[in-house]
Amino acid sequence: QVQLVETGGGLVQAGGSLRLSCAASGTIFSISRMGWYRQAPGNQRELVATITAGGGINYADNVKGRFTLSRDNANNIVYLQMNSLKTEDTTVYYCNAIIKSYGDGLRTYWGQGTQVTVSS
């Protein structure tokens, strides 16, 4: 049993900020990588930012300098601080994690998605 629960989506004006949270829970042995992807209708799901177990972070080019990914290891939570939001950031954001669980071994998991809408 592993579950990803996302919070923090909403409506914000261009230039504003939002913070997304993703909490992993369940029979977790270890988390190899955790982060965020986003997908608009008709588009491929694209990487936003991920963090590895060792702390290495990978950002998409179009969010570098604006978004910051961080992690609370004690509670299996990743945060995506989104600043200087643009209208083109509007889409559904999905938490993703590669997790080894006690029951299922190494697997990739997805959250249900949280809507981020940036208005002009």
Number of C-alpha atoms within 10 A of each C-alpha: 10 16 17 21 17 22 15 16 18 14 15 18 14 17 14 14 17 19 16 21 23 25 18 23 14 12 15 19 13 15 20 17 18 28 28 26 18 22 17 14 8 6 8 9 14 14 18 23 24 23 21 15 14 8 12 9 16 15 18 13 10 11 17 12 11 13 22 16 22 19 19 10 10 6 10 16 19 25 23 22 16 20 17 15 22 20 15 12 19 19 18 18 25 26 30 24 25 18 22 18 17 14 12 12 11 16 13 13 16 18 18 14 21 20 16 21 19 21 16 8
